[in-house]
Amino acid sequence: MNVNFYVTCIADVVKAGVAKNTVLLLEKLGCQVIFLEKQSCCGQPALNSGYTKQALPGMKNLVETFEVNDYPIVAPAGSCVSAIKHYAEYFEQFGELQWAKRAEKVAKRFYDLTDFIVNVLGITDVGASLPGKAVYHPSCSLFRKLGIVNEPLTLLKNVKGLELLPIKNQQTCCGFGGTFSVKMAEISGEMVTEKVDHIVEVEPDYLIGADVSCLLNIGGRLSREGKNIKVMHIAEVLMQEEK
């Protein structure tokens, strides 16, 4: 199957390993991965901050970029996928009705990585192996905005040797929320502190998530507190093989 890969800004600039492992995983599962070089930021930071009009040119570029074929588009971040799936609404606000229609067609082809693997490829066990105990963090974008709950858990439960540990208030926000962590830094700090306290309480070897931004936020606090918990994106986990 031919698949477009949407790298996302954070995976491209900050966590290149996530992008690399996403591509390798898709190829391992039989996909021919296509990278369209004209792809750009989804505009989420601007959209979340109320700068919708300023974000429109970039949104149009992204839509045009992925109109060159009709293949599925896979991204390793639910937050970006969620933003793109709301493009049509933003275009309609400014009377850009043709762009709204074009954006809606493109948005329907966007998938979070775990959603694509489980619901499109029909695969629940990728043959990964990672001995140890882990806490999975369900990001707000994946869990609340996209309604993707079971797909990541199904894939992780089939990782050989990996035990998933429940924590208190597992589904609460980590406090990042993009620009929220800057504008409401004090509240954001308290939220990630609570999240880290609950994670540390169960003594896991790994913290796993499907959104890089959440992992950077929680991982940063774990690091500052000197906690020896390895932070991994689910794409990295699913590429682990038995040694």
C-alpha positions in Angstrom: 0.0 0.0 0.0 1.2 3.5 -0.9 1.2 5.8 2.1 2.1 9.5 2.5 4.1 10.3 5.6 3.4 13.6 7.4 6.4 14.2 9.6 5.1 17.0 11.9 7.3 19.9 13.1 8.3 18.4 16.4 9.3 15.0 14.9 11.2 16.8 12.2 13.1 19.3 14.3 13.2 17.9 17.8 12.6 14.1 17.7 14.0 12.8 14.4 14.1 9.3 15.8 10.3 9.3 16.0 10.0 10.2 12.3 12.6 7.6 11.3 11.0 4.8 13.3 7.5 5.7 12.0 8.8 5.3 8.4 10.7 2.1 9.2 7.6 0.7 11.0 5.3 1.4 8.0 7.8 -0.2 5.6 8.1 -3.2 7.9 4.3 -3.6 7.7 4.4 -3.6 3.9 3.8 0.1 3.0 5.6 2.1 0.4 6.2 5.4 2.1 6.1 8.6 0.2 7.4 11.9 1.6 6.1 15.0 -0.1 8.8 17.7 0.4 6.4 20.7 0.1 4.6 19.7 3.3 4.6 22.3 6.0 3.5 23.0 9.6 -0.2 22.3 10.2 -0.6 25.7 11.8 -1.7 24.3 15.1 0.2 26.7 17.4 -1.3 29.7 15.5 -4.8 28.2 15.4 -4.7 27.4 19.1 -3.6 31.0 19.9 -6.4 32.6 17.9 -4.3 33.6 14.8 -6.5 31.7 12.4 -6.4 34.2 9.5 -2.6 34.3 9.7 -2.5 30.5 9.6 -4.6 30.2 6.4 -1.7 30.4 3.8 0.1 27.6 5.5 -3.0 25.5 5.7 -3.6 26.0 2.0 -0.1 24.9 1.2 -0.6 21.7 3.2 -3.9 21.0 1.4 -2.3 21.6 -2.0 0.7 19.4 -1.1 -1.4 16.3 -0.3 -3.8 16.8 -3.2 -1.2 15.4 -5.6 -2.3 11.8 -4.9 -5.1 10.1 -3.0 -3.1 7.8 -0.7 -3.7 7.7 3.1 -1.6 10.2 5.1 -0.1 9.0 8.3 1.4 11.1 11.1 3.0 10.2 14.4 1.1 12.9 16.3 -2.6 13.0 17.1 -2.5 16.8 17.8 -1.5 17.6 14.2 -4.1 15.2 12.8 -6.8 16.7 15.0 -5.9 20.2 13.8 -6.0 19.3 10.2 -9.4 17.5 10.6 -10.8 20.9 11.6 -9.4 22.8 8.6 -12.8 23.0 6.9 -14.4 24.8 9.8 -11.6 27.4 9.8 -11.9 28.0 6.1 -15.7 28.4 6.4 -15.2 31.1 9.1 -13.5 33.3 6.5 -15.9 32.4 3.6 -13.3 30.2 1.9 -15.9 27.6 0.9 -13.9 26.0 -2.0 -10.9 25.6 0.3 -13.1 24.1 2.9 -14.3 21.4 0.5 -10.7 20.7 -0.6 -9.5 20.6 3.0 -12.3 18.2 4.0 -11.2 15.7 1.3 -7.6 15.8 2.4 -8.4 15.7 6.1 -10.4 12.4 5.6 -7.2 10.8 4.5 -5.2 11.7 7.6 -4.6 9.1 10.2 -2.8 8.8 13.5 -0.1 6.1 13.2 -1.8 3.6 15.6 -5.3 4.2 14.1 -3.8 3.4 10.6 -2.0 0.3 11.7 -5.0 -1.2 13.6 -8.0 0.0 11.5 -6.6 0.3 8.0 -3.8 -2.3 7.8 -5.7 -4.6 10.2 -2.6 -5.4 12.3 -2.7 -5.7 16.1 0.7 -7.4 16.6 3.7 -6.0 14.8 6.1 -8.5 16.3 7.9 -6.1 18.7 9.7 -7.0 21.9 10.5 -4.8 24.9 10.9 -6.4 28.3 9.9 -4.3 31.2 7.1 -2.3 32.8 5.6 0.8 31.2 3.0 3.5 31.8 1.1 4.6 28.7 0.0 8.3 28.5 -3.1 8.9 26.5 -2.7 12.3 25.0 -5.7 14.7 25.0 -5.5 15.0 21.2 -5.6 11.3 20.6 -8.0 10.4 23.4 -10.4 13.3 23.5 -10.2 15.0 20.1 -9.8 11.9 17.9 -11.5 9.3 20.1 -8.5 7.0 19.6 -8.4 5.0 22.8 -7.9 1.2 22.3 -5.6 1.2 19.2 -2.4 2.2 21.0 -3.2 -0.1 23.9 -3.9 -3.0 21.7 -0.6 -2.6 19.9 1.3 -2.2 23.2 -0.4 -5.2 24.9 1.0 -7.3 22.0 4.6 -6.2 22.6 6.4 -9.2 23.9 7.6 -8.8 27.5 6.0 -5.4 28.1 3.7 -5.0 31.1 1.4 -1.9 31.1 0.9 -0.4 34.5 -2.2 1.7 35.4 -1.8 4.9 37.3 -4.1 7.3 39.1 -5.9 9.8 36.8 -4.3 8.2 33.8 -6.5 10.1 31.3 -5.8 13.6 32.7 -3.9 16.1 30.7 -0.1 16.4 31.2 -0.4 20.2 31.2 1.3 20.9 27.9 -1.4 22.0 25.5 0.9 23.9 23.2 0.9 27.6 24.0 -1.1 26.9 27.1 2.1 25.8 28.8 3.5 29.3 28.1 0.5 31.5 28.8 -0.6 29.5 31.8 2.8 28.3 33.0 2.0 28.0 36.6 -1.1 25.8 36.1 0.7 23.8 33.4 3.6 23.1 35.9 1.2 21.9 38.6 -0.5 19.6 36.1 2.7 17.9 34.9 3.9 17.6 38.5 0.8 15.7 39.4 1.2 13.5 36.3 4.8 12.7 37.1 4.0 11.9 40.7 1.5 9.3 39.6 3.9 7.8 37.1 6.8 7.6 39.5 4.5 6.0 42.1 4.3 2.7 40.1 8.0 2.6 39.3 7.9 1.9 35.5 10.9 1.4 33.3 9.3 3.3 30.4 6.8 6.1 29.8 5.2 5.6 26.4 3.0 7.9 24.4 1.8 8.7 20.9 2.2 12.5 20.9 5.8 13.8 21.0 4.7 17.1 22.6 3.3 15.4 25.7 6.4 13.2 26.0 8.7 16.2 25.8 6.7 17.9 28.6 6.5 14.9 30.9 10.0 13.7 30.0 11.4 17.1 30.8 9.9 17.0 34.3 11.1 13.4 34.9 14.6 14.4 33.8 14.7 17.5 36.1 13.6 15.3 39.0 16.3 12.8 38.2 14.0 9.9 37.6 15.4 7.0 35.6 12.4 6.4 33.4 13.0 6.1 29.7 10.6 8.1 27.6 9.6 6.5 24.3 7.2 7.3 21.4 5.0 4.3 20.5 6.7 4.2 17.0 10.0 3.6 18.8 8.5 0.9 21.0 6.9 -0.9 18.0 10.3 -1.1 16.3 12.0 -2.8 19.2 13.0 -6.4 18.3 14.0 -9.3 20.5 17.7 -9.4 21.3 
